[in-house]
Amino acid sequence: MKKLKTIYFGTPDFAVPTLEMLFHHPHIELIGVVTMPDRPAGRGQELQSPPVALFTKENKIPLFQTENINKSEEVLAQFEEKGADLIIVLAFAQFLGNRILNLPKLGCFNIHTSLLPKYRGAAPIQYALLHGDTSTGVSIQKMVKKMDAGDLAHSHPVRILPEETGGLLYTRLKFQAALACYDFLDKLMQNQIKFEPQNEAHVSFAPTLKKEDGLMNFKDKTFSELHNQLRAMDPWPGTYCFLGSKRLKVFCIEKNSKKLNPGEVNTDFGSLLIGCKDSSVRLLTVQLEGKNKTSDIDLLKGYREKIIINP
């Protein structure tokens, strides 16, 4: 079988397992990898290559780093001259213009970590956890100019475990994405792709997370909603509230049977309890601004001011 001339677009560590699979695939010829430029990182602010660039350099694959691929005339001209069959995109963080979308013979395909049309956007993993979903998956869709809106070419369901965090699900899905892409390529090469239009009536969105998305509002949320927020925001941006005027990071909570009004605080038994909409919440593991991570019991032992939790 003739190898498919393939260009891969991706940037973070999440995109590396799929790149590695493509590199080793017997029927894929990687004619180029496109990623973001090197960025200053760490205390010394030294230039650091994205993970995709590091893998590409190590394996001597043609590498192109650009802030805007749509304006990179030399790169586009090279790709047009080489004649690409296929473009695969995963976590690239740039929109692709018509010139690129029309470049490969078989099309441009984006790998997205939700079962589209659910959770279009930048943070589908976190939103699945935030809403308490028990399953998610990987979708591969033929790209159009509208974000994550193209016809579905392949879907790969994945079960979410009850205590799974954003970090754990992220790690699992970066390998599931590679497996899904492998299955998609198998179907593509056997001419078995059946394109399915997305149902616009079922579209939902997962916009980029902000630091303030981690703020825990005990008065307005149930225990389940708070628990899902904690899972979704781990490791970033993390969950927190305020103890007086100081930020209190919250790492672990449990449901408590003590009856408290929403927002009411109780420390009678040496633990930190707060009322929420349907029960009370114990803040098991916390970190007060400027202090080390600790249990609620040890936090209260060393805290001399009046306990006021906001919001």
N, C-alpha and C positions, 0 to 999 in steps of 0.2 A: 504493500500500500504506500502511495506517495505521502510524504510527510507534509503536514499542514504548516505553512509559514505563519508563525504566530507572534504577535506583539503583546506584551503584558504591561499593564499599568497598575502600579501599587506603590505604597510607601512604608507603612509601619510593620512591626513584627507580625501582626495579624495576617499580612499578605505573603509572608515567607513560605509557609507550608504549601500553599497552592503553587507558588513559583517553583519550589523544589520539585513538586510533582510534575509540572510541565517540563522542567529541565530534563527529568529522567524518562519522560514518556516516549516510547519507541516511535510514535507517529506524529510527534510535534517537533518542529524546528523553530527554536526561539531566535527570531531575527532581530529582536530588540526588546529592551525593558526600559520603560519610562517611569521616572520617579521624581520626587521633589529635590531641590538642591540641598547641599550640606548646610547644617545650621549650627550656630554656637550653642554649646551645652556644657553643663557642669559648672563648678566654681571658677574654673579657669576660662570659661567661655571659649573653649577651643572648638574649631569646626568639627562637626561629627556627621558622618554619612547616615542616612536612613537605613534601617535594617535591610530593606529590599536592595538598596545600592550595594551594601556590604556583600550580600550573597551573590549578586550579579558580578561584582569585581572578582570575588574569589573563584568563580567558575568561568571567568573570561567570556561572559555573554555581552554583546554590544549594549552599552548603557548610555541613556540619555537623561540628563537631569535638567529640569526647567521649571520656572515659576508659572509659565503659561504655555502649554503645549500648542494651543491654537495659534499662537503668534510665533512659534519656532519654525520659521520657514525652511531652514536647512534640514531639520529633523524630518519634517513632513515630506520634503522632496526626496529624501533618502528612502523613506517608507514607500512612497509611491513608485520609486524606481525599482525597489525590491519586489513589490507586488505581494502584499500580505493577503493571506486567506482568512485570517481570524484575529480578532482582538478580544482579550479577556481583561476585565477591569475588576479590581477589588481594593477598596479603601484607598482610593487615589486622591480624593479631595480637590479635584478640579472637574468642572463641567467640560464635556467634549463637544466641539462644534460640528457642523454638518460635514466639513471636509474630512474629519477623522471618522465620523460615523459612516460615511459612504466609502471609506478607503478599502476595507477588506471584502473579499468576494462573498464570504459566508456571513458577515456581519460582526457587529460589536456586541459583546455580552457582558453584563454586569452581574457580579455575585453579591447578593444582599442577605444579611443574616436575620431575616424574618420570613414568614410565609406571606408574601405579598398577595393582596394589596394592604395587608396589615403592617403598620409601622414603617411607612416610607420615611427616609431621613437618616440623620447621622447617629442616632442612639437607639437602634431597635432592640439591642440586648437588654439595656437598662429598662426600657419601657415595658418589655414583656414581664420582667420581674416586678416592676412597680405596680403593674395591674394584676399581679397574682396569677399570671398564666401558668398552666401546667405543661404547655408544649410550645415550641417555637420551631425554627428550622432554617434552611438555606434555600433561597430562591435564585434561579438564574434567569435573567430576562434580557430580551433583545433590546438594546438601548435605543431610546428616542431622546429628543431634546428636553422633554419634561422629566423631572427627577423620579427615578424608580418606577416609571409608568409604562414601560414597554411590555409587550406580550411575553407571557411566561413560557420558558422552554424546558425548565426542569425544577421540580420541588423535592426537597429532602427534609422530612420531618425529624425533629429532635425533641425528646422528652426533657422537661425541666425538673430537676430533683427538688424536694421540698425545702431544703435549707441552702440551696445553691445561691451563691453571691454573683454579682456582676463580674468579678475577677475570674471566678471558677468557670462560669458559663462562657465568658470571652475565650478562655483557654481551650475549652472543649470545642467551641464553634470554629476556631481558626483551623482545627484539623478536620472537622466535619465539612468545612468549606472546600478543602482539598479533595475529600472523598466525593462530595457532590459534583465538583468540577470533573473529576475522573469519569463518573457515571454519565455526565452530560456529554463529554467528548466521545464516549462509547456510542451513545445514541446518535450523536451528530455524524460520526463516521459511518454508521450503518443506515443513515438517512431515515432515522426513526423519530426525529423531533416532531412533536405535534404542538404547535403554538396555541396558547390559550390567552385570549384577551383578559386583562384584569377587570374585575367588576368595580366600577367607580363608586357604586353605592356602599361598598364595604371598605373604602379607603380610610386609614387613620395615619397619624403622623407621629414621628419620634424626633423632635428637634434637638439640637445640640444642648447638652446639659450645662447648667451654670452652677457656680458655687452655692448660690442661695437655694437651689433645688434640694439641698441636704438639710434645710432647716425643718426640725420636727415640730409640728403644731399639735400638741396633745389635746387641746380643747375641741378641735374640729375633726379628728381622725380616730378611727377604731384601732384596736390593738393590731389587727391583721394588716391594716393600711400602714401603720407605723413599722411593723415587721418587714413588710414588702419594700418600704422605702429604704430601710436599713440595708436589706439585701442588695437592692438595685444600686445604691450609691457606694457600695464597697467594691473597689478601693477608692474611687473618685466620684464625686467630690467629698464623700464621707457624710455622715449625719451628725447633727449638733443641735444644741439649744443654748440658752444662756443661763448661767448661775449668777444672779445679780447682773453685773455688767460684763462678766467674763464669759467667753465662749467655752462651752463644755462639749467636747467631742463625745459621741456615744457609739460604742463598738458592739455592745451586746445587751439585749433586753429580754425580759420574760414576763409572761402574763401573771398577774397577781389577783387573788380573790377578794382582797380588801375593797370595800365600797368607798369610792371617792368621787367627788364631783369633777367634771372635766376641768383640768388645769390645777386642781387642788394637790398640794404637796404634803406628804406624810413621811416623817423620819422616826416614828415612835419606837420602832424595833431595830434601829441601827442601820436600816437599809433605805435607799432613796426611791420612794414610790410617788408616782404622779397619776392622777386620774385622766382617763381619756374618754371617748364617747361611749364605749360599751363595757369598760372594765378599768382596772388600774395597771400601770406598767412599772416594773422595777428596772432601773437603769443599772445593770449588773457590772459592766466594764466601761469606764469613762476616763477622760483626760481633761483636766482643767487647764485652761490657757496658762502657759508658763510652767506647768508641772508634768510629772511622768504619768504614764498610763497606770490606772489602778482600779481596784474594786470600789463600788459605792460605799461599802463599809469603811474602808481605809480613808476614802475621801472625806467622809463625814467626821471621822475621828480628828482630822487635822483642820477642820473648817470651823472658824469661830464666829462668822457673821450669820445673820438671819438667812435662812434658805428661801430664796425666791427664784423660781424657775420661770423663764420667759422663752417663747410665748406661752 
